[in-house]
């Protein structure tokens, strides 16, 4: 009986395997993510120089200040730049008095004279405080989403500056046919999964008022804040370029001197 039972079980297993191999399968919906996902738009940036060669470009200080304004008035409601210190804003052209005024608008953690936790006004030496105390608090406030810190965002994404600009300007209500979008998400083909939890942060023209007369448009906002976030990720970009150019010039001069030395040393030998 045991052998017959084992044989029956074996036959049943074989039948199931064969049926799985030959049975018609239900049609599955194709994964449209790769098809819908778009690469970032290619834009010209001052810090990349002419033709986006990335060699001679420098940051546009006026654009960086506008980008900081957009971050402060729009993005800072959810996203931190905790790797940036207030005194670093001097690189954007802000004076010491302006930095003191800006930092005083923020509260940072401190310890009072009794050793108890408290808060105080930030100074230039402090870093921009976190928007949320921890990830749990962020998810609780953002319906389960955890807004990332933007300090290094343009370094964390391929073609980061163009990615940020494309993402901010890439929201669309025209959802392709066959694509499923939950009501709590938004369609943006520049986001890796196409559906994104972040609502369009730059909703309309006139959202931020510039004092320098620059166009108050969503496109301009996106350009300015993308440039600013490039600076937060690479604040020493210009110094690195200057060092690189100095080294290239040094190597060219040394190559020339080496060639002249070669001609001088071997001149008599060649004649012989």
Secondary structure by P-SEA (a helix, b strand, c coil): caaaaaaaaaaaaaaaaaaaaccccccccccccccccccccbbbbcccccccccccccccaaaaaaaaaaaaaccccccccccccccccccccccaaaaaaaaaabbbbbccccccccccccccccccccccccaaaaaaacccccccccccccccccaaaaaaaaaaacccccccccccccccbbbbcccccccccccccccccccccccccccccaaaaaaaaaaaaaaaaccaaaaaaaaaaaaaaaaaaaaaaaaaaaaaaacccccc
